[in-house]
Amino acid sequence: MTDFTQSPDATSWFAMRPDGPDLSAFEGAFPMYGRAYHQDPAAAFEEMRRHGPVVPILLEGDIPGWLVLGYRELRYVLSNPKLFVRDSRHWNQWDNIPPDWPLMAYVGYQPSMLFEVGPAHERRAGAVSDALAAADQFELRANCERVTEGLINTFIGTGRADLMAQYANPIPLLVLGSMLGLPDSDTRALVGEVATTLNGGPAAMEAYQRVQAIMAGLLALKRQNPGPDLPSRLLAHPAGLTDEELVQDLLLTMTAGHDPTATWIGNTLQLMLTDDRFAMTLSGGRRSVGQALNEVLWKEAPGQIAIGRWPIMDTQVGGRRIRAGDLLVSGLAAANLDPKVRPDFHEGSVGNHAHMSFGYGAHGCPHPAPEIAEVIAHIAVETLLDRLPDVVLAVPPETLEWRSSIQMRSLEALPVEFTPGHRI
């Protein structure tokens, strides 16, 4: 097992600052960056859990925080939005965060519903939920089938493909683009920008601004020419969202719906190709696809962590003293792997949906977004099984590389081989 206990000195980054805070609580903190962590975060979580359900961590740049690993402890944090607020302006480290910090896209305050609290959040999240719920389910399924069949047609004759770049990654954004009223050509242009934003790094903020500009243009177009799409329904919603709120919430809906769903598809296909027991759950017919997707949410959750929550007063979580304004990182995947709650899939516990993969509480993924994501993922896996029944991994499993994203557990590539077929 990789040794994750060896970490940089948690106090070194602040040692040169005369106004640096007391970081004694973060001595021996676990680094949540680097190839070892990204290749096997489950092993890191297992090692961390030996030190309790809440552990000190270092994010990229040796920025300190607390990772909430325990299932019960995470539910407590996410169930108390008045104490653990989503508004990042409460962070007690802002004076020490460089403006080009690679994770700034996750914590830099934006006037979106992601950072709102209380009635303001309820108003905006309710409008998005209503607009999503009004989507035609028959049209959604038909569009998913059109997108998945069309993508497979582009590579089925070659006998080889990268199922991440050529299949899993484009699917959700193409489907969501249709729900937004964007043509496929414009939607495809967003794929790279959204991926750059969610990966973090120096280019993330510039990509985010470009995507934001596209959303603003879309909103202006729909104000002049409304249609049966998500922006038009939000414009007409009685919540009376402002233009700034609409742009931010459309952007959040698109980014939150794209990468996790693409990763859900990719992780399901990866397990199907590398885990014999998991593959057996898909061999009995289409009814098992939903069960397999649910297992992936427990074993290889697309969203590994969520940054973050900030307590408005000193408190305790999992036996740790947490100061007002400390950063709490939600260990969604770690909580799913908590041995106190994790289902035993060898015993057939496939109906347990109490995972944290869609978040929890007021800021969890709003209804019906999880259901829409499941429709997209289900049709994506089902279509691939139908069209490429003999698909196999084209490289040794141990050579697969995982993205360096701290939030997403997603493959860089998934190369496969299969018997060439015909376009339909």
Summary of the structure (lengths in Angstrom):
residues: 424
radius of gyration: 21.4
end to end distance: 46.8
largest distance: 67.7
contacts: 1393
relative contact order: 0.16
helix: 50%
strand: 10%
